[in-house]
Amino acid sequence: MSAPVVIIGTGLAGYNLAREFRKLDQATPLVLITRDGGGFYSKPMLSNALAGNKTAEMLVMKSVEKMTEELKAVIHVRCEVISIDRSKHEVTLSDGAVIAYSRLVLAQGADPIRLPLAGDAANEVISVNDLDDYASFAARLDGVKRVVILGAGLIGCEFANDLLSRGVTPVLVDPAAWPLSRLLPQVAGVYLAQRLTAAGVDFRFEVSAGSVDRCEGGFRVALSDGTKVEADLVLSAVGLRPRVALAKAADLRVDRGVVVNRLLQTSDEAIFAIGDTAEVNGLNLPFVLPIMQQVRTLAATLAGTPTPVKYPAMPVVVKTPACPTVVAPALTGMAGEWQVNTDETGVEAKFIAADGSLLGFALLGEASKQRQTLAPQLPVWLA
Ligand SMILES: Cc1cc2nc3c(=O)[nH]c(=O)nc-3n(C[C@H](O)[C@H](O)[C@H](O)COP(=O)(O)OP(=O)(O)OC[C@H]3O[C@@H](n4cnc5c(N)ncnc54)[C@H](O)[C@@H]3O)c2cc1C
C-alpha cells in the first residue's frame, strides 16, 4: 500500500482539507495528527460562546471517533509532531512513533503572541486560542466582575462584547487611539468604541500594559500612563504568529508563515501548508474564508489535478453584536483614501483608489447590511 497523505493539525484547515480530499479520493490512506483532543469545532465560536452559555464540550460538533469514521482516516490525538525527515518522507511523533508520508500537509495554526510583561503574575495572563483554552477560561469565570483584555483588535473586541453577556466589565487596553485601529479609519473606530462603551466596555486607549502582579483577590495591571487597573482575570488578545518552528527545523522556506506557492506547496514539493500557518504569495490571512478557498484547491491537487488557489476579496464579520461590523481591508500596498459617511445609525467607510474604484471598506451599524452589495465591487486578492 502507498504511504498515506499525512496532515498535521485538526483545526478548520486540517479537517476541512481531509473532508474535501475524501470527496475526490476514497482510497488513499489518510493520517491526521493533533496535539489537542481532535474534536471538530469552529474556532470563531470561542469568542461568542459565553453569550450562548456554551461549554467547551457543547462547542464540539463531532467527536474524534465520528471524524475518524467519516474521513476513513487514522487520527492521532494528544500527540505532537516533533520533527520532519524530508529525505526519508517521515515524521516523528512525541510518543516516539514514526509515520511515513507520500505527501505532508502542515495545518498547524498560529500561536498567540505573548507581550513581554513584568510582574509576578505575568505568566498568569491567559489567551483563548483553542478549545482547551476556552474550557479553562470559562471555568474561571464564576464570580468574576472585571477582566482586563490586552488588545482592542478583532478578537479583543469580540471577547469584550461576549463577556458583557455574563455581567462582566471588560477593561480593554490598547496603545492605539481607537479599536480595530489597523482596519478602521478613526471615525469608524470612534463609533465602534462609543457603541461598545454604551454597552459596558471600559476602554483605555493610547496606553500599554507594563506589568501584571497579584493583588488581593486578583491581578493588578500597570499601564504606561501610570494608572493601575485591578481585575479578576487578564486576557491577552494582541495577535497571532504562525507556527513555523517545525518547518524551519526541516529547512523549509519560512517568512512570516510557511512560504507556499499558489499550489500551496512549500519549498519541498511533497510538503504543503494551509490555514493560519501558511503564507500564500506573501499573504498570511488567519481567517476562515481563505482556508475554505485553500482546502478545495489543495484537495484537487492532492487527488491528482494540480489546482492553484484563488482568493476573491473576503470581508470579515466582527462578532460584536453591540455594533455589527464588517471589514474588508485593502491589501498592503494598495494606495487610496477613506471616504466616510456617518450618521447616528452607523458608518459607511469606503477605501477608494485614485481612479474611483473601491479597494476596501468598513461598515458599522445599519451600514453593515451593505456588505453583499459592496463585496462584489472589490478587486480579487489572488486572481
Ligand atoms: C477567538 C477567535 C475568534 C475568531 N473568529 C473568527 C471569525 O469570526 N471569522 C474568521 O474568519 N476567523 C476567525 N478566527 C480565525 C480562525 O478561527 C482561524 O483562522 C482558523 O480557525 C485557523 O484554523 P487552522 O486549522 O489553521 O488552525 P488551528 O485551528 O489553530 O489548528 C491547528 C491544529 O494544529 C495542531 N498542531 C499544531 N502544531 C502541532 C504539532 N507540532 N503536532 C501536532 N499537532 C499540531 C493543533 O493541535 C491544532 O489541531 C478567530 C480566531 C480566534 C482565536
The ligand as an SDF file (V2000), in Angstrom:
LIG
                    3D

 53 58  0  0  0  0  0  0  0  0999 V2000
  -11.1670   33.6520   19.3170 C   0  0  0  0  0  0  0  0  0  0  0  0
  -11.0600   33.6020   17.8210 C   0  0  0  0  0  0  0  0  0  0  0  0
  -12.1240   34.0480   17.0530 C   0  0  0  0  0  0  0  0  0  0  0  0
  -12.0440   34.0190   15.6710 C   0  0  0  0  0  0  0  0  0  0  0  0
  -13.1070   34.4700   14.9340 N   0  0  0  0  0  0  0  0  0  0  0  0
  -13.0400   34.4230   13.5870 C   0  0  0  0  0  0  0  0  0  0  0  0
  -14.1440   34.8570   12.7840 C   0  0  0  0  0  0  0  0  0  0  0  0
  -15.1650   35.3220   13.2950 O   0  0  0  0  0  0  0  0  0  0  0  0
  -14.0450   34.7550   11.4300 N   0  0  0  0  0  0  0  0  0  0  0  0
  -12.9200   34.2530   10.8280 C   0  0  0  0  0  0  0  0  0  0  0  0
  -12.8780   34.1930    9.5880 O   0  0  0  0  0  0  0  0  0  0  0  0
  -11.8540   33.8440   11.5530 N   0  0  0  0  0  0  0  0  0  0  0  0
  -11.8940   33.9150   12.9200 C   0  0  0  0  0  0  0  0  0  0  0  0
  -10.8240   33.4840   13.6520 N   0  0  0  0  0  0  0  0  0  0  0  0
   -9.6710   32.8920   12.9430 C   0  0  0  0  0  0  0  0  0  0  0  0
   -9.9700   31.4390   12.5390 C   0  0  0  0  0  0  0  0  0  0  0  0
  -10.6590   30.7970   13.5760 O   0  0  0  0  0  0  0  0  0  0  0  0
   -8.6650   30.7380   12.2100 C   0  0  0  0  0  0  0  0  0  0  0  0
   -8.1300   31.3570   11.0550 O   0  0  0  0  0  0  0  0  0  0  0  0
   -8.8090   29.2500   11.9330 C   0  0  0  0  0  0  0  0  0  0  0  0
   -9.6250   28.6070   12.8720 O   0  0  0  0  0  0  0  0  0  0  0  0
   -7.4280   28.6010   11.9000 C   0  0  0  0  0  0  0  0  0  0  0  0
   -7.5370   27.2420   11.6210 O   0  0  0  0  0  0  0  0  0  0  0  0
   -6.2230   26.3410   11.4830 P   0  0  0  0  0  0  0  0  0  0  0  0
   -6.7210   24.9710   11.1910 O   0  0  0  0  0  0  0  0  0  0  0  0
   -5.2560   26.9790   10.5500 O   0  0  0  0  0  0  0  0  0  0  0  0
   -5.5260   26.3960   12.9180 O   0  0  0  0  0  0  0  0  0  0  0  0
   -5.9750   25.7630   14.3290 P   0  0  0  0  0  0  0  0  0  0  0  0
   -7.4430   25.6900   14.4520 O   0  0  0  0  0  0  0  0  0  0  0  0
   -5.2200   26.5150   15.3610 O   0  0  0  0  0  0  0  0  0  0  0  0
   -5.4580   24.2730   14.2760 O   0  0  0  0  0  0  0  0  0  0  0  0
   -4.1080   23.9610   14.4290 C   0  0  0  0  0  0  0  0  0  0  0  0
   -4.0080   22.4730   14.6570 C   0  0  0  0  0  0  0  0  0  0  0  0
   -2.6310   22.0890   14.5910 O   0  0  0  0  0  0  0  0  0  0  0  0
   -2.3270   21.2340   15.6850 C   0  0  0  0  0  0  0  0  0  0  0  0
   -0.8660   21.2970   15.8710 N   0  0  0  0  0  0  0  0  0  0  0  0
   -0.0530   22.3790   15.8710 C   0  0  0  0  0  0  0  0  0  0  0  0
    1.2230   22.0060   15.9740 N   0  0  0  0  0  0  0  0  0  0  0  0
    1.2430   20.6490   16.0230 C   0  0  0  0  0  0  0  0  0  0  0  0
    2.2700   19.6830   16.1210 C   0  0  0  0  0  0  0  0  0  0  0  0
    3.5740   20.0070   16.1480 N   0  0  0  0  0  0  0  0  0  0  0  0
    1.9120   18.3810   16.1660 N   0  0  0  0  0  0  0  0  0  0  0  0
    0.5960   18.0110   16.1210 C   0  0  0  0  0  0  0  0  0  0  0  0
   -0.4060   18.9060   16.0100 N   0  0  0  0  0  0  0  0  0  0  0  0
   -0.0910   20.1970   15.9590 C   0  0  0  0  0  0  0  0  0  0  0  0
   -3.2040   21.7550   16.8010 C   0  0  0  0  0  0  0  0  0  0  0  0
   -3.3570   20.7790   17.8020 O   0  0  0  0  0  0  0  0  0  0  0  0
   -4.4940   22.0040   16.0170 C   0  0  0  0  0  0  0  0  0  0  0  0
   -5.2050   20.8040   15.8360 O   0  0  0  0  0  0  0  0  0  0  0  0
  -10.8750   33.5210   15.0500 C   0  0  0  0  0  0  0  0  0  0  0  0
   -9.7890   33.0840   15.8190 C   0  0  0  0  0  0  0  0  0  0  0  0
   -9.8790   33.1160   17.1980 C   0  0  0  0  0  0  0  0  0  0  0  0
   -8.7110   32.6550   18.0360 C   0  0  0  0  0  0  0  0  0  0  0  0
  1  2  1  0
  2  3  1  0
  2 52  2  0
  3  4  2  0
  4  5  1  0
  4 50  1  0
  5  6  2  0
  6  7  1  0
  6 13  1  0
  7  8  2  0
  7  9  1  0
  9 10  1  0
 10 11  2  0
 10 12  1  0
 12 13  2  0
 13 14  1  0
 14 15  1  0
 14 50  1  0
 15 16  1  0
 16 17  1  0
 16 18  1  0
 18 19  1  0
 18 20  1  0
 20 21  1  0
 20 22  1  0
 22 23  1  0
 23 24  1  0
 24 25  2  0
 24 26  1  0
 24 27  1  0
 27 28  1  0
 28 29  2  0
 28 30  1  0
 28 31  1  0
 31 32  1  0
 32 33  1  0
 33 34  1  0
 33 48  1  0
 34 35  1  0
 35 36  1  0
 35 46  1  0
 36 37  1  0
 36 45  1  0
 37 38  2  0
 38 39  1  0
 39 40  1  0
 39 45  2  0
 40 41  1  0
 40 42  2  0
 42 43  1  0
 43 44  2  0
 44 45  1  0
 46 47  1  0
 46 48  1  0
 48 49  1  0
 50 51  2  0
 51 52  1  0
 52 53  1  0
M  END
$$$$
